[in-house]
Amino acid sequence: MPLTWDDPEEIALELMERHPGVDPLTVRFTDLRQWVMALPDFADKPDRSNEGILEAIQMAWHDEFEDARE
């Protein structure tokens, strides 16, 4: 099933796999947006993203990142 901007948790898991060891809080939103759109399963319109959506993805990724460190 394709990923969309409405799937922050699934996107976060994909980003964590593709960028291991990267602290998501260090990633700029412009880079985060590009990384999301580069995911092979991502199939949504770029103009649907906004700061709130990117923050939700970043926070979901951060949660997974912290869980993995424990």
C-alpha distances in whole Angstrom, upper triangle without the diagonal:
4,7,10,13,13,11,14,14,11,12,16,15,13,16,19,18,18,21,23,26,26,27,24,27,29,26,27,25,25,24,21,20,20,18,15,15,16,13,11,7,9,9,12,16,18,20,18,19,22,24,23,19,20,23,20,18,21,22,19,20,23,23,21,24,27,25,25,29,30
4,7,10,11,10,13,13,10,10,14,14,12,15,17,17,17,20,22,25,24,25,22,25,27,23,24,22,22,21,18,16,17,15,12,12,13,10,9,5,6,6,8,12,14,17,15,16,19,21,21,17,18,20,18,16,19,21,18,18,22,22,21,23,26,25,25,28,30
4,7,8,6,9,10,8,7,11,11,10,12,15,15,15,17,20,22,21,22,19,22,23,20,21,18,19,18,15,13,14,13,9,10,11,9,9,6,5,6,7,11,12,15,13,13,16,18,17,13,14,17,14,12,15,17,15,15,19,19,18,20,23,23,23,26,28
4,5,6,8,11,9,8,12,13,12,14,17,17,17,19,22,24,22,22,19,21,23,20,20,17,17,17,14,12,14,13,9,9,12,10,12,9,6,6,5,8,10,12,9,10,13,15,14,11,12,15,13,11,15,16,15,15,19,19,19,21,24,24,24,27,29
4,5,7,10,10,8,11,14,13,13,16,18,18,19,21,23,21,21,17,19,20,17,17,14,15,15,12,10,12,12,9,9,13,12,14,12,9,9,7,8,9,10,7,6,9,11,10,7,8,11,10,9,12,14,13,14,17,18,18,20,22,23,24,26,28
4,6,9,9,9,12,14,14,15,17,19,20,21,23,24,23,22,18,20,22,20,20,16,18,18,15,13,16,16,12,13,16,14,16,13,11,11,9,11,12,13,10,9,11,13,11,8,10,12,10,9,13,14,12,14,17,17,18,20,22,22,23,26,28
4,6,6,6,9,10,11,12,14,16,17,18,20,22,20,20,17,19,21,19,19,17,18,18,14,13,16,14,11,13,15,13,14,11,10,11,11,13,14,16,12,12,14,15,13,9,11,12,9,8,12,12,10,12,15,15,14,17,19,19,20,23,24
4,6,5,6,9,10,10,12,14,15,16,17,19,17,16,13,15,17,15,16,14,16,16,12,12,15,13,10,13,15,13,15,13,11,13,13,15,15,16,13,11,12,13,11,8,8,9,6,4,8,9,6,8,11,11,12,14,16,16,17,20,22
4,5,5,6,9,10,11,13,14,15,16,18,16,16,13,15,18,17,18,16,19,18,14,15,17,15,12,15,16,14,16,14,13,15,16,18,18,20,17,15,16,16,14,11,11,12,8,7,9,9,6,7,10,10,9,12,14,13,15,18,19
4,5,5,6,9,10,11,13,14,15,18,17,17,15,18,20,18,19,18,19,18,14,15,16,14,11,13,14,11,13,10,10,13,14,17,17,19,17,16,17,18,16,13,13,14,11,9,12,12,9,9,13,12,11,13,16,15,16,19,20
4,5,5,6,9,10,11,12,14,16,15,15,12,15,17,15,16,14,16,14,11,11,12,10,7,10,11,8,11,9,8,11,12,15,14,17,15,13,15,15,14,11,10,12,10,7,9,11,9,8,12,13,11,13,16,16,16,19,21
4,5,5,6,9,10,10,11,13,12,12,9,12,14,13,15,14,16,14,10,12,13,11,9,12,13,11,14,13,12,15,16,18,17,19,17,15,16,15,15,12,10,11,9,6,7,8,6,4,8,9,8,9,12,13,13,15,18
4,5,5,6,9,10,10,13,12,13,12,15,17,15,18,17,19,17,13,15,16,12,11,14,14,11,13,12,13,16,17,20,20,22,20,18,20,19,18,15,14,15,13,10,11,11,8,7,10,10,7,9,12,12,11,14,16
4,5,5,6,9,10,13,13,14,12,16,17,15,17,16,17,15,12,13,13,10,9,12,11,8,10,9,10,14,15,18,18,21,19,17,19,19,19,16,14,16,14,11,12,14,11,9,13,13,11,12,15,15,14,17,19
4,5,5,6,8,11,9,11,9,13,13,11,14,13,15,12,9,11,11,8,7,11,10,8,11,11,11,15,16,18,17,20,19,16,18,17,18,15,12,14,13,9,10,12,10,7,11,12,10,10,14,15,13,16,19
4,6,5,5,8,8,9,9,12,13,12,15,16,17,14,12,14,15,11,11,15,14,11,14,14,15,18,20,22,21,23,22,19,21,20,19,17,15,15,14,11,10,12,10,7,9,11,8,7,11,12,10,12,15
4,6,6,9,10,12,12,16,16,15,18,18,19,16,14,16,16,12,12,15,13,11,13,13,15,18,20,23,22,25,24,21,23,23,23,20,18,19,18,14,14,16,13,10,13,14,11,10,14,14,11,14,17
4,6,10,9,12,12,16,15,14,16,17,17,14,12,14,13,9,10,13,10,9,11,13,13,17,19,21,20,23,23,20,22,22,22,19,17,18,18,14,14,17,15,12,14,16,13,12,16,17,14,16,20
4,6,6,9,9,13,12,11,14,15,16,12,11,14,13,9,11,14,12,11,14,16,16,20,21,23,21,24,23,20,22,21,22,19,16,17,17,14,13,15,14,11,12,15,12,11,14,16,13,14,18
4,6,9,10,13,13,13,16,18,19,15,14,17,17,13,15,18,16,15,17,18,19,23,24,26,24,27,26,23,24,23,24,21,19,19,19,16,14,16,15,11,12,14,11,9,12,13,10,11,15
4,6,9,12,11,12,16,18,19,16,15,18,18,15,17,20,19,18,20,22,22,25,26,28,26,29,28,25,25,23,24,22,19,19,19,16,14,15,15,11,11,13,11,8,11,12,10,9,13
4,6,9,8,8,12,14,16,12,12,15,15,12,14,18,17,16,19,21,20,24,24,26,23,25,25,22,22,20,21,19,16,16,17,14,11,13,14,10,10,13,11,8,11,14,12,12,15
4,5,6,7,11,13,15,13,12,15,16,14,15,19,19,18,22,22,21,25,25,26,24,25,25,21,21,18,19,18,15,14,15,13,10,11,12,9,7,10,10,7,9,12,11,11,14
4,5,5,9,10,13,11,9,12,14,12,12,16,16,16,20,20,19,22,22,23,20,22,21,17,17,15,15,14,11,10,11,9,6,8,9,6,6,9,10,8,10,13,13,13,16
4,6,8,10,13,12,10,14,16,14,15,18,19,19,23,23,21,24,24,24,21,23,22,18,17,14,15,15,11,10,12,11,7,8,11,9,7,11,12,10,11,14,15,14,17
4,6,9,12,10,10,14,15,14,15,18,19,19,23,24,22,25,24,25,22,23,23,19,18,15,17,17,13,12,15,13,10,12,14,12,10,14,15,12,14,17,17,16,19
4,6,8,6,6,10,11,10,12,15,15,16,20,21,19,22,21,21,18,20,20,16,15,13,15,14,11,11,13,11,8,11,13,11,11,14,15,13,15,18,18,18,21
4,5,5,6,9,10,11,12,14,15,17,21,22,19,21,20,20,16,17,18,14,13,11,14,13,10,10,13,12,10,13,15,13,13,17,18,16,18,21,21,21,25
4,5,5,6,9,10,10,12,14,15,19,20,17,19,17,16,13,14,14,10,9,8,10,10,7,8,11,10,9,12,14,13,14,17,18,17,19,22,22,23,26
4,6,5,6,9,10,11,13,15,18,19,16,18,16,15,12,13,14,11,10,10,13,12,9,11,14,13,12,15,17,16,17,20,21,20,22,25,25,25,29
4,5,5,6,9,10,11,13,16,18,15,18,17,16,13,15,16,13,13,12,15,14,10,12,15,12,11,15,16,14,15,19,19,18,20,23,22,23,26
4,5,5,6,9,10,11,15,16,13,16,15,15,12,14,14,11,11,11,13,11,7,10,11,9,8,12,13,11,13,16,16,15,18,20,20,21,24
4,5,5,6,9,10,14,14,11,13,12,11,8,10,11,8,9,10,12,10,7,10,12,10,10,14,14,13,15,18,18,18,21,23,23,24,27
4,5,5,6,9,12,14,11,13,12,12,9,12,13,11,13,13,16,13,11,14,15,13,13,17,17,15,18,21,20,19,23,25,24,25,28
4,6,5,7,10,12,10,13,13,14,12,15,15,13,14,15,16,14,11,14,15,11,12,15,15,13,15,18,17,16,20,21,20,22,25
4,5,5,9,9,7,10,10,11,10,13,12,10,12,13,14,11,9,12,12,9,11,14,13,12,15,17,16,16,20,21,20,23,25
4,6,8,9,6,8,8,9,7,11,11,10,13,15,16,13,12,15,15,12,14,17,17,15,19,21,20,20,24,25,24,26,29
4,6,9,7,10,11,12,11,15,15,14,17,18,19,16,14,18,18,14,16,19,18,16,19,22,20,20,24,25,23,26,29
4,6,5,9,11,13,12,16,16,15,17,19,19,16,15,17,17,13,15,18,16,14,18,20,18,18,22,22,21,24,26
4,6,8,11,14,14,18,18,17,20,22,23,19,18,21,20,17,19,21,19,18,21,23,20,21,25,25,23,26,29
4,6,10,13,14,17,16,16,19,21,21,17,17,20,18,15,18,20,18,17,21,22,19,21,24,24,23,26,28
4,6,9,10,14,13,12,16,18,18,14,14,17,16,13,16,19,17,16,20,21,19,21,24,24,24,27,29
4,7,9,12,11,12,16,19,19,15,16,19,18,16,19,21,19,19,23,24,23,24,27,28,27,30,32
4,6,9,8,9,13,16,16,13,14,17,16,15,18,20,19,19,22,24,23,25,28,28,28,31,33
4,5,6,8,11,15,16,13,14,17,17,16,19,21,21,21,24,26,25,27,30,30,31,33,35
4,5,6,9,12,14,12,12,15,16,15,17,20,20,20,22,24,24,25,28,29,29,31,34
4,5,8,11,13,11,12,16,16,16,18,21,21,21,24,26,26,27,30,31,32,33,36
4,7,10,11,9,11,14,14,14,16,18,18,19,22,23,24,25,28,29,30,32,34
4,7,8,6,7,10,11,11,13,15,16,16,19,21,21,22,25,26,27,29,31
4,6,5,6,9,10,11,12,14,16,17,18,20,21,22,24,26,27,29,31
4,6,5,6,9,10,10,12,14,15,16,18,20,20,22,24,25,26,29
4,5,5,6,9,10,10,12,14,15,16,18,20,21,23,24,26,27
4,5,5,6,9,10,11,12,14,15,17,18,20,21,23,24,26
4,5,5,6,9,10,10,12,14,15,16,18,20,21,22,25
4,5,5,6,8,10,10,12,14,15,16,18,20,21,23
4,5,5,6,8,10,11,12,14,15,17,18,20,22
4,5,5,6,8,10,11,12,14,15,16,18,20
4,6,5,6,9,10,10,12,14,15,16,19
4,5,5,6,9,9,10,12,14,15,17
4,5,5,6,9,10,11,12,14,16
4,5,5,6,9,10,11,12,15
4,5,5,6,8,10,11,13
4,5,5,6,9,10,11
4,5,5,6,9,10
4,6,5,6,9
4,5,5,7
4,5,5
4,6
4
